Amino acid sequence: METNFNDKQIKILEVAEVLFSEKGFDGTSIRDISKEAKINIAMISYYFGSKERLLEDLIIYRTSDLKLQLDHLILENLEPIEKVNKLIELYINRVNCNRGIYRILHFEFTSKKRNLNHEAFSELKKGNLKSLEAIIIEGQTKGVFKKDIVIPLITPTILGTFFHFQMNKPFFENLLNLNTEALYNNYIKTILTKHIQQTIKALLVYES
């Protein structure tokens, strides 16, 4: 799995991400990417081979470093619930700051219009799940977390709440008077994140 991209490859990937997000995968041509990145078409073909392979590499580029951050989190000298809270902050901040790639992912994985190689991305998600499992098991071993936790559903619970909020952005902007992008993002960073942390804590921790 290629993750060590050079500067030219990164430039191509970042341009492709913007165009795929704005115009869709089908609405973006290699020529569009070449023109915007100021890199000739032959070079893009040399690095990626095809537009489909470019999309696969874009997914890896934007998601592969999360496992490293989770590995570092596991080793931090924190209580299990503090690690879970930091994990939630990490996930929400990451998704909110990279809305373009997650918009692309949502469309591609739900439309199934292309036969993309999802194996590498699936392996990354399995690795991230193992990191979460390690934190949960630590909490269970310490007698802090419940024994009947369905660990694979924790991440969908975290992200599902965020994506519902994001998909209904105009409604919540009006309802909560979030009339600037700064206010909207601050609400996500503070109140929404805290709400998700409290929700996950209720699922994990024994009632006192």
BALOBA-1460 file (C-alpha; in Angstrom, 3 decimals):
// residues 208
<rec num="1" residu="m" x="0.000" y="0.000" z="0.000"/>
<rec num="2" residu="e" x="1.588" y="3.242" z="-1.218"/>
<rec num="3" residu="t" x="1.580" y="5.974" z="1.392"/>
<rec num="4" residu="n" x="4.921" y="7.708" z="0.749"/>
<rec num="5" residu="f" x="3.814" y="10.148" z="-1.930"/>
<rec num="6" residu="n" x="6.238" y="12.702" z="-3.358"/>
<rec num="7" residu="d" x="5.481" y="16.425" z="-3.660"/>
<rec num="8" residu="k" x="4.148" y="16.200" z="-7.225"/>
<rec num="9" residu="q" x="1.884" y="13.284" z="-6.348"/>
<rec num="10" residu="i" x="0.547" y="15.148" z="-3.308"/>
<rec num="11" residu="k" x="-0.158" y="18.221" z="-5.473"/>
<rec num="12" residu="i" x="-2.105" y="16.038" z="-7.932"/>
<rec num="13" residu="l" x="-4.013" y="14.302" z="-5.131"/>
<rec num="14" residu="e" x="-4.986" y="17.564" z="-3.433"/>
<rec num="15" residu="v" x="-6.156" y="19.134" z="-6.692"/>
<rec num="16" residu="a" x="-8.119" y="15.978" z="-7.540"/>
<rec num="17" residu="e" x="-9.746" y="16.047" z="-4.110"/>
<rec num="18" residu="v" x="-11.049" y="19.585" z="-4.632"/>
<rec num="19" residu="l" x="-12.318" y="18.857" z="-8.143"/>
<rec num="20" residu="f" x="-13.898" y="15.497" z="-7.237"/>
<rec num="21" residu="s" x="-15.623" y="17.170" z="-4.300"/>
<rec num="22" residu="e" x="-16.912" y="20.115" z="-6.362"/>
<rec num="23" residu="k" x="-17.670" y="18.455" z="-9.719"/>
<rec num="24" residu="g" x="-17.946" y="14.781" z="-8.798"/>
<rec num="25" residu="f" x="-15.711" y="11.963" z="-9.987"/>
<rec num="26" residu="d" x="-17.539" y="11.570" z="-13.311"/>
<rec num="27" residu="g" x="-17.604" y="15.320" z="-13.879"/>
<rec num="28" residu="t" x="-13.828" y="15.639" z="-13.465"/>
<rec num="29" residu="s" x="-11.396" y="14.621" z="-16.200"/>
<rec num="30" residu="i" x="-7.679" y="13.917" z="-16.002"/>
<rec num="31" residu="r" x="-7.306" y="16.954" z="-18.244"/>
<rec num="32" residu="d" x="-9.113" y="19.090" z="-15.615"/>
<rec num="33" residu="i" x="-6.742" y="17.836" z="-12.925"/>
<rec num="34" residu="s" x="-3.721" y="18.364" z="-15.168"/>
<rec num="35" residu="k" x="-4.730" y="21.944" z="-15.945"/>
<rec num="36" residu="e" x="-5.465" y="22.872" z="-12.327"/>
<rec num="37" residu="a" x="-2.318" y="21.187" z="-10.961"/>
<rec num="38" residu="k" x="-0.163" y="22.564" z="-13.813"/>
<rec num="39" residu="i" x="1.240" y="19.076" z="-14.360"/>
<rec num="40" residu="n" x="1.032" y="17.370" z="-17.749"/>
<rec num="41" residu="i" x="-1.358" y="14.477" z="-18.350"/>
<rec num="42" residu="a" x="1.452" y="12.019" z="-19.060"/>
<rec num="43" residu="m" x="2.926" y="12.628" z="-15.608"/>
<rec num="44" residu="i" x="-0.433" y="11.959" z="-13.927"/>
<rec num="45" residu="s" x="-0.788" y="8.731" z="-15.909"/>
<rec num="46" residu="y" x="2.774" y="7.760" z="-14.954"/>
<rec num="47" residu="y" x="2.115" y="8.251" z="-11.245"/>
<rec num="48" residu="f" x="-1.414" y="6.840" z="-11.016"/>
<rec num="49" residu="g" x="-2.234" y="4.934" z="-14.201"/>
<rec num="50" residu="s" x="-5.931" y="5.793" z="-14.218"/>
<rec num="51" residu="k" x="-8.469" y="8.129" z="-12.647"/>
<rec num="52" residu="e" x="-9.845" y="5.217" z="-10.595"/>
<rec num="53" residu="r" x="-6.398" y="4.439" z="-9.202"/>
<rec num="54" residu="l" x="-5.918" y="8.139" z="-8.441"/>
<rec num="55" residu="l" x="-9.134" y="8.083" z="-6.405"/>
<rec num="56" residu="e" x="-7.998" y="4.966" z="-4.525"/>
<rec num="57" residu="d" x="-4.664" y="6.619" z="-3.706"/>
<rec num="58" residu="l" x="-6.461" y="9.800" z="-2.614"/>
<rec num="59" residu="i" x="-8.481" y="7.792" z="-0.095"/>
<rec num="60" residu="i" x="-5.300" y="6.185" z="1.257"/>
<rec num="61" residu="y" x="-3.488" y="9.540" z="1.379"/>
<rec num="62" residu="r" x="-6.219" y="11.179" z="3.439"/>
<rec num="63" residu="t" x="-6.881" y="8.307" z="5.850"/>
<rec num="64" residu="s" x="-3.652" y="6.336" z="6.379"/>
<rec num="65" residu="d" x="-2.100" y="8.526" z="9.087"/>
<rec num="66" residu="l" x="-5.069" y="8.146" z="11.454"/>
<rec num="67" residu="k" x="-3.820" y="4.729" z="12.618"/>
<rec num="68" residu="l" x="-0.502" y="6.275" z="13.686"/>
<rec num="69" residu="q" x="-2.319" y="8.949" z="15.708"/>
<rec num="70" residu="l" x="-4.477" y="6.276" z="17.376"/>
<rec num="71" residu="d" x="-1.400" y="4.187" z="18.198"/>
<rec num="72" residu="h" x="0.122" y="7.204" z="19.949"/>
<rec num="73" residu="l" x="-3.142" y="7.794" z="21.817"/>
<rec num="74" residu="i" x="-3.150" y="4.231" z="23.184"/>
<rec num="75" residu="l" x="0.281" y="4.801" z="24.716"/>
<rec num="76" residu="e" x="-0.633" y="8.080" z="26.420"/>
<rec num="77" residu="n" x="-0.786" y="8.083" z="30.214"/>
<rec num="78" residu="l" x="-4.530" y="8.702" z="30.385"/>
<rec num="79" residu="e" x="-7.538" y="6.939" z="31.839"/>
<rec num="80" residu="p" x="-9.548" y="4.917" z="29.286"/>
<rec num="81" residu="i" x="-12.461" y="7.376" z="29.184"/>
<rec num="82" residu="e" x="-10.022" y="10.245" z="28.587"/>
<rec num="83" residu="k" x="-8.566" y="8.273" z="25.671"/>
<rec num="84" residu="v" x="-12.059" y="7.741" z="24.266"/>
<rec num="85" residu="n" x="-12.781" y="11.465" z="24.569"/>
<rec num="86" residu="k" x="-9.557" y="12.309" z="22.735"/>
<rec num="87" residu="l" x="-10.379" y="9.719" z="20.087"/>
<rec num="88" residu="i" x="-13.763" y="11.392" z="19.527"/>
<rec num="89" residu="e" x="-12.121" y="14.811" z="19.260"/>
<rec num="90" residu="l" x="-9.646" y="13.378" z="16.759"/>
<rec num="91" residu="y" x="-12.358" y="11.804" z="14.603"/>
<rec num="92" residu="i" x="-14.675" y="14.832" z="14.594"/>
<rec num="93" residu="n" x="-11.907" y="17.339" z="13.921"/>
<rec num="94" residu="r" x="-10.506" y="15.162" z="11.163"/>
<rec num="95" residu="v" x="-13.818" y="14.694" z="9.372"/>
<rec num="96" residu="n" x="-14.833" y="18.338" z="9.786"/>
<rec num="97" residu="c" x="-11.525" y="19.586" z="8.387"/>
<rec num="98" residu="n" x="-11.597" y="17.138" z="5.467"/>
<rec num="99" residu="r" x="-15.228" y="17.313" z="4.375"/>
<rec num="100" residu="g" x="-14.275" y="17.011" z="0.713"/>
<rec num="101" residu="i" x="-12.802" y="13.519" z="0.899"/>
<rec num="102" residu="y" x="-15.618" y="12.240" z="3.100"/>
<rec num="103" residu="r" x="-18.191" y="13.620" z="0.659"/>
<rec num="104" residu="i" x="-16.385" y="11.716" z="-2.095"/>
<rec num="105" residu="l" x="-16.189" y="8.551" z="0.030"/>
<rec num="106" residu="h" x="-19.881" y="8.687" z="0.880"/>
<rec num="107" residu="f" x="-20.890" y="9.004" z="-2.762"/>
<rec num="108" residu="e" x="-18.513" y="6.353" z="-4.074"/>
<rec num="109" residu="f" x="-19.266" y="3.738" z="-1.444"/>
<rec num="110" residu="t" x="-23.037" y="4.199" z="-1.626"/>
<rec num="111" residu="s" x="-23.424" y="4.565" z="-5.396"/>
<rec num="112" residu="k" x="-21.197" y="1.569" z="-6.260"/>
<rec num="113" residu="k" x="-20.804" y="3.001" z="-9.759"/>
<rec num="114" residu="r" x="-17.150" y="1.949" z="-9.900"/>
<rec num="115" residu="n" x="-15.365" y="-1.255" z="-9.084"/>
<rec num="116" residu="l" x="-12.803" y="0.381" z="-6.833"/>
<rec num="117" residu="n" x="-10.279" y="-1.635" z="-4.863"/>
<rec num="118" residu="h" x="-11.572" y="-1.088" z="-1.324"/>
<rec num="119" residu="e" x="-9.219" y="-3.652" z="0.223"/>
<rec num="120" residu="a" x="-6.557" y="-1.165" z="1.336"/>
<rec num="121" residu="f" x="-9.163" y="1.180" z="2.826"/>
<rec num="122" residu="s" x="-10.853" y="-1.755" z="4.580"/>
<rec num="123" residu="e" x="-7.530" y="-2.780" z="6.095"/>
<rec num="124" residu="l" x="-7.038" y="0.750" z="7.420"/>
<rec num="125" residu="k" x="-10.483" y="0.717" z="9.013"/>
<rec num="126" residu="k" x="-9.773" y="-2.673" z="10.591"/>
<rec num="127" residu="g" x="-6.539" y="-1.276" z="12.029"/>
<rec num="128" residu="n" x="-8.386" y="1.740" z="13.452"/>
<rec num="129" residu="l" x="-10.976" y="-0.594" z="14.970"/>
<rec num="130" residu="k" x="-8.219" y="-2.604" z="16.669"/>
<rec num="131" residu="s" x="-6.927" y="0.605" z="18.275"/>
<rec num="132" residu="l" x="-10.408" y="1.376" z="19.574"/>
<rec num="133" residu="e" x="-10.749" y="-2.199" z="20.825"/>
<rec num="134" residu="a" x="-7.486" y="-1.845" z="22.752"/>
<rec num="135" residu="i" x="-8.819" y="1.235" z="24.566"/>
<rec num="136" residu="i" x="-12.154" y="-0.428" z="25.342"/>
<rec num="137" residu="i" x="-10.500" y="-3.619" z="26.596"/>
<rec num="138" residu="e" x="-8.216" y="-1.540" z="28.834"/>
<rec num="139" residu="g" x="-11.289" y="0.120" z="30.333"/>
<rec num="140" residu="q" x="-13.022" y="-3.244" z="30.820"/>
<rec num="141" residu="t" x="-9.914" y="-4.711" z="32.464"/>
<rec num="142" residu="k" x="-9.870" y="-1.792" z="34.909"/>
<rec num="143" residu="g" x="-13.549" y="-2.388" z="35.662"/>
<rec num="144" residu="v" x="-14.564" y="1.022" z="34.332"/>
<rec num="145" residu="f" x="-16.290" y="-0.002" z="31.077"/>
<rec num="146" residu="k" x="-19.219" y="-2.377" z="30.682"/>
<rec num="147" residu="k" x="-18.617" y="-5.902" z="29.418"/>
<rec num="148" residu="d" x="-21.433" y="-5.960" z="26.842"/>
<rec num="149" residu="i" x="-20.175" y="-3.171" z="24.559"/>
<rec num="150" residu="v" x="-20.617" y="-3.756" z="20.823"/>
<rec num="151" residu="i" x="-17.284" y="-2.218" z="19.850"/>
<rec num="152" residu="p" x="-17.765" y="-2.100" z="16.015"/>
<rec num="153" residu="l" x="-20.812" y="0.158" z="16.531"/>
<rec num="154" residu="i" x="-18.939" y="2.832" z="18.518"/>
<rec num="155" residu="t" x="-17.378" y="4.522" z="15.485"/>
<rec num="156" residu="p" x="-20.658" y="4.606" z="13.482"/>
<rec num="157" residu="t" x="-22.338" y="6.150" z="16.526"/>
<rec num="158" residu="i" x="-19.685" y="8.883" z="16.679"/>
<rec num="159" residu="l" x="-19.636" y="9.629" z="12.963"/>
<rec num="160" residu="g" x="-23.357" y="9.088" z="12.410"/>
<rec num="161" residu="t" x="-24.188" y="11.932" z="14.782"/>
<rec num="162" residu="f" x="-21.697" y="14.223" z="13.071"/>
<rec num="163" residu="f" x="-22.866" y="13.370" z="9.551"/>
<rec num="164" residu="h" x="-26.521" y="13.911" z="10.476"/>
<rec num="165" residu="f" x="-25.582" y="17.357" z="11.790"/>
<rec num="166" residu="q" x="-23.544" y="18.084" z="8.668"/>
<rec num="167" residu="m" x="-26.184" y="16.827" z="6.214"/>
<rec num="168" residu="n" x="-28.737" y="19.137" z="7.851"/>
<rec num="169" residu="k" x="-26.397" y="22.107" z="8.060"/>
<rec num="170" residu="p" x="-28.865" y="24.816" z="6.879"/>
<rec num="171" residu="f" x="-31.470" y="23.621" z="9.397"/>
<rec num="172" residu="f" x="-29.051" y="23.674" z="12.344"/>
<rec num="173" residu="e" x="-27.494" y="26.975" z="11.257"/>
<rec num="174" residu="n" x="-30.930" y="28.573" z="11.422"/>
<rec num="175" residu="l" x="-32.077" y="26.712" z="14.545"/>
<rec num="176" residu="l" x="-28.938" y="27.455" z="16.555"/>
<rec num="177" residu="n" x="-28.208" y="30.888" z="15.049"/>
<rec num="178" residu="l" x="-24.891" y="29.738" z="13.592"/>
<rec num="179" residu="n" x="-24.809" y="32.451" z="10.962"/>
<rec num="180" residu="t" x="-21.078" y="32.325" z="10.161"/>
<rec num="181" residu="e" x="-18.767" y="29.470" z="9.254"/>
<rec num="182" residu="a" x="-16.643" y="30.273" z="12.318"/>
<rec num="183" residu="l" x="-19.653" y="29.911" z="14.642"/>
<rec num="184" residu="y" x="-20.680" y="26.688" z="12.926"/>
<rec num="185" residu="n" x="-17.215" y="25.139" z="13.237"/>
<rec num="186" residu="n" x="-16.841" y="26.282" z="16.845"/>
<rec num="187" residu="y" x="-20.194" y="24.669" z="17.688"/>
<rec num="188" residu="i" x="-18.930" y="21.380" z="16.224"/>
<rec num="189" residu="k" x="-15.633" y="21.635" z="18.092"/>
<rec num="190" residu="t" x="-17.240" y="22.380" z="21.446"/>
<rec num="191" residu="i" x="-20.919" y="21.572" z="21.947"/>
<rec num="192" residu="l" x="-21.437" y="18.831" z="19.338"/>
<rec num="193" residu="t" x="-18.192" y="17.074" z="20.267"/>
<rec num="194" residu="k" x="-19.072" y="17.218" z="23.984"/>
<rec num="195" residu="h" x="-22.554" y="15.841" z="23.233"/>
<rec num="196" residu="i" x="-21.028" y="12.897" z="21.349"/>
<rec num="197" residu="q" x="-18.536" y="12.304" z="24.176"/>
<rec num="198" residu="q" x="-21.383" y="12.203" z="26.709"/>
<rec num="199" residu="t" x="-23.360" y="9.822" z="24.486"/>
<rec num="200" residu="i" x="-20.445" y="7.405" z="24.105"/>
<rec num="201" residu="k" x="-19.635" y="7.634" z="27.828"/>
<rec num="202" residu="a" x="-23.212" y="6.568" z="28.606"/>
<rec num="203" residu="l" x="-22.718" y="3.513" z="26.386"/>
<rec num="204" residu="l" x="-19.373" y="2.574" z="27.944"/>
<rec num="205" residu="v" x="-19.346" y="3.447" z="31.632"/>
<rec num="206" residu="y" x="-21.243" y="1.807" z="34.483"/>
<rec num="207" residu="e" x="-23.831" y="4.075" z="36.082"/>
<rec num="208" residu="s" x="-22.550" y="5.509" z="39.349"/>
